[in-house]
Amino acid sequence: MGRAAEMLGVTPAFLRSLGTAKLIEPQRSDGGHRRYSRYQLRLAARARELVDQGTALEAACRIIILEDQLAEALRINAELQQSRDQRPENTDRRSA
């Protein structure tokens, strides 16, 4: 946790508060140390950015969750569009 906090320029307490807010839930090592994924570190960095701009922590977490959901929806939409574009054209037999 200390190393992750140092990398992000935050305190360990800030990272713990993100866990309490259910934004990130790190894995635990056999020794009980918190282990953060790169994705979790990106979320924590975004939270720090929003908090530094004056956003309350709870609001920042909600914003990040919504941003993440939007990104996922856009990704799925792009995949569906690509899949649709790769299918052969459907012909309308009524117009023939």
C-alpha positions in Angstrom: 0.0 0.0 0.0 2.8 2.4 0.8 4.4 2.0 -2.6 1.1 2.5 -4.4 0.4 5.6 -2.3 3.8 6.9 -3.1 3.4 6.3 -6.8 0.1 8.2 -6.8 1.2 11.0 -4.5 -1.5 10.1 -1.9 -1.5 8.9 1.6 -2.3 5.3 2.5 -5.4 6.6 4.3 -6.6 8.0 0.9 -6.3 4.5 -0.6 -8.1 3.0 2.4 -10.9 5.5 1.9 -11.3 4.4 -1.7 -11.7 0.8 -0.4 -14.3 2.0 2.2 -16.1 3.8 -0.6 -16.1 0.5 -2.6 -14.3 2.1 -5.6 -11.4 -0.3 -5.4 -11.0 -3.6 -3.5 -7.3 -4.7 -3.6 -6.3 -8.3 -3.4 -4.4 -9.3 -0.3 -1.1 -11.1 -0.2 -0.4 -14.1 2.0 1.0 -11.6 4.5 -2.1 -9.5 4.4 -0.6 -6.6 2.3 -2.9 -4.9 -0.1 -2.0 -5.5 -3.8 -3.4 -3.1 -6.4 -3.8 -3.8 -10.1 -2.9 -1.3 -12.7 -6.6 -0.7 -13.3 -7.2 0.0 -9.7 -4.2 2.4 -9.6 -5.7 4.3 -12.6 -9.0 4.6 -10.8 -7.2 5.8 -7.7 -5.3 8.4 -9.7 -8.6 9.6 -11.3 -10.1 9.9 -7.8 -7.2 11.9 -6.6 -7.6 14.2 -9.7 -11.2 14.8 -8.9 -10.7 15.3 -5.2 -7.8 17.8 -5.9 -10.3 19.7 -8.0 -12.6 20.0 -5.0 -15.0 17.1 -5.6 -16.1 15.3 -2.5 -14.7 11.7 -2.3 -18.1 10.0 -2.5 -19.1 12.1 -5.5 -15.7 11.4 -7.1 -16.2 7.7 -6.7 -19.7 7.9 -8.2 -18.3 9.9 -11.2 -15.6 7.3 -11.8 -18.1 4.5 -11.6 -20.3 6.3 -14.2 -17.3 7.0 -16.4 -16.3 3.4 -16.3 -19.8 2.2 -17.1 -20.0 4.7 -20.0 -16.6 3.5 -21.4 -17.8 -0.2 -21.2 -21.1 0.7 -22.9 -19.2 2.5 -25.7 -16.9 -0.5 -26.1 -19.8 -2.9 -26.4 -21.6 -0.6 -28.8 -18.5 -0.4 -31.0 -18.1 -4.2 -31.0 -21.7 -4.6 -32.0 -21.4 -2.0 -34.7 -18.3 -3.7 -36.1 -20.0 -7.0 -36.0 -23.0 -5.6 -37.9 -20.8 -3.9 -40.5 -19.1 -7.2 -41.2 -22.3 -9.2 -41.9 -23.5 -9.5 -45.5 -26.2 -7.1 -46.4 -29.7 -8.4 -45.7 -31.8 -8.2 -48.8 -35.4 -7.2 -48.6 -37.3 -9.7 -50.8 -40.4 -7.4 -50.9 -38.6 -4.8 -53.0 -37.5 -7.3 -55.7 
